[in-house]
Amino acid sequence: MKMKKIFLMLCLALPLGLVSCGSDDEVNTHTDASTLVNGTFTGTIEDADGNVKASDVTVTIAKSSVENTQSVDMTFKAPSISMDQAAIFNVAKAGDNRYTFGSGSISTKAGEAIKNCGGVLDGSSLTFYVTMNSTYKFSSATAAKRYTMKLAKQ
């Protein structure tokens, strides 16, 4: 009788063991967001009241060469205000076809005029919020105020 119980327990345990030993490894679906946002965007810079301050803005986004980060190199150009700057931003996926950019420990290169900024890429629309230093002030009253870049992917 004892052998019969052991046999019965083995018969029940063996299929469970086979089922639990299957290939249940989870597939890693993580994608580096910095590889998904590359492109060239064109548009405007507006002040807090919606007045266009530059309409010849071009922002280029490319995956950064900084290792072990999800970061991008961004260039900001607007010939009408003599803007030609570059900065590094961290990028994160923030929903379906939506990404956020923010400064981190590697955000801006020394001597750059674009600081304290971040943005959102939603589909093909890039909105970037930036504080511009006196290099780009449009009058003494507007130095270091917030501006919004509104751009679309080319």
C-alpha positions in Angstrom: 0.0 0.0 0.0 2.9 2.3 0.8 4.5 1.7 -2.6 1.1 2.4 -4.3 0.9 5.9 -2.5 4.5 6.7 -3.5 3.7 5.6 -7.1 0.6 7.7 -7.1 2.4 10.8 -5.8 5.1 10.4 -8.4 2.5 10.1 -11.2 1.0 13.4 -10.0 4.2 15.2 -9.4 6.0 14.2 -12.6 3.6 16.1 -15.0 3.8 19.2 -12.7 7.6 19.1 -12.8 7.6 18.8 -16.6 5.2 21.7 -16.9 7.2 23.9 -14.6 10.5 23.2 -16.3 9.3 24.6 -19.7 11.0 27.6 -21.4 9.2 30.4 -19.5 12.0 32.9 -19.8 10.5 36.4 -20.2 11.4 38.1 -23.5 13.1 41.4 -23.0 11.0 44.0 -25.0 12.9 47.0 -23.7 14.1 49.3 -26.5 16.5 52.1 -26.0 14.4 55.3 -26.5 17.4 57.2 -27.8 17.3 55.1 -30.9 13.6 56.0 -31.6 13.6 59.8 -31.6 16.2 60.7 -34.2 15.3 63.3 -36.8 15.3 67.0 -37.9 12.5 69.3 -36.7 11.7 72.8 -37.8 9.5 75.5 -36.3 9.4 78.6 -34.1 10.5 80.1 -30.7 7.7 81.9 -28.9 7.6 83.9 -25.7 5.2 83.3 -22.9 2.5 85.5 -24.6 2.7 83.5 -27.9 4.7 86.1 -29.8 7.0 84.5 -32.4 10.6 85.5 -31.7 12.3 83.3 -34.4 10.6 81.4 -37.2 13.8 79.7 -38.6 14.5 77.2 -35.8 15.9 73.8 -36.6 16.5 71.1 -34.0 18.4 67.9 -34.8 18.3 64.9 -32.6 20.7 62.0 -32.8 21.6 59.1 -30.5 24.4 60.2 -28.2 27.7 58.3 -28.1 27.8 58.4 -24.3 27.8 54.8 -23.2 25.2 53.2 -20.9 22.7 56.0 -21.1 19.6 56.7 -23.0 20.7 60.1 -24.2 20.6 62.1 -27.4 22.7 64.9 -28.8 20.6 67.8 -29.8 21.6 70.9 -31.9 19.5 74.1 -31.8 19.9 76.5 -34.7 18.1 79.7 -35.5 20.1 82.0 -37.8 17.8 85.0 -37.2 19.0 85.2 -33.6 22.5 83.7 -34.1 21.6 80.5 -32.2 23.9 77.6 -32.9 24.1 75.4 -29.7 24.4 71.7 -28.8 23.4 69.8 -25.7 23.0 66.3 -24.4 19.6 65.2 -23.0 18.3 62.1 -21.3 15.3 60.6 -23.2 12.6 58.3 -21.9 9.5 56.7 -23.4 6.4 58.2 -21.9 3.6 56.4 -23.6 2.6 55.4 -27.2 4.8 57.4 -29.6 5.6 59.9 -26.8 9.0 60.7 -25.4 10.4 63.2 -22.8 13.7 64.9 -22.8 15.4 66.2 -19.7 18.7 67.4 -18.5 20.8 65.2 -16.4 24.4 65.0 -15.2 25.6 65.1 -18.8 23.0 67.6 -20.0 24.9 70.7 -21.4 28.4 71.1 -22.6 30.5 73.8 -21.0 29.8 77.3 -22.1 26.5 76.6 -23.7 23.7 79.2 -23.7 20.8 76.7 -23.6 20.2 75.5 -20.1 17.3 74.6 -17.8 15.2 73.1 -20.5 13.3 70.0 -21.5 10.8 68.8 -23.9 8.3 66.4 -25.3 8.1 64.6 -28.6 4.6 63.5 -29.3 4.3 61.7 -32.6 6.0 64.2 -35.0 5.5 67.3 -32.9 8.4 68.4 -30.7 7.8 71.0 -28.0 10.8 72.3 -26.1 10.8 74.6 -23.1 13.9 76.6 -22.7 15.3 79.5 -20.6 17.6 81.6 -22.8 20.4 83.5 -21.3 21.5 87.0 -22.3 23.1 85.7 -25.4 19.6 85.5 -26.9 17.8 88.2 -25.0 15.3 90.1 -27.2 15.3 93.0 -24.7 16.7 93.6 -21.3 13.3 92.8 -19.8 13.1 89.3 -21.4 16.6 88.0 -20.4 16.4 84.5 -18.7 12.7 84.1 -19.3 11.0 80.9 -20.6 10.4 80.4 -24.2 8.7 77.6 -26.1 10.0 75.9 -29.3 7.2 74.4 -31.3 8.6 72.2 -34.1 7.4 69.5 -36.5 9.5 66.6 -37.9 10.7 67.2 -41.5 
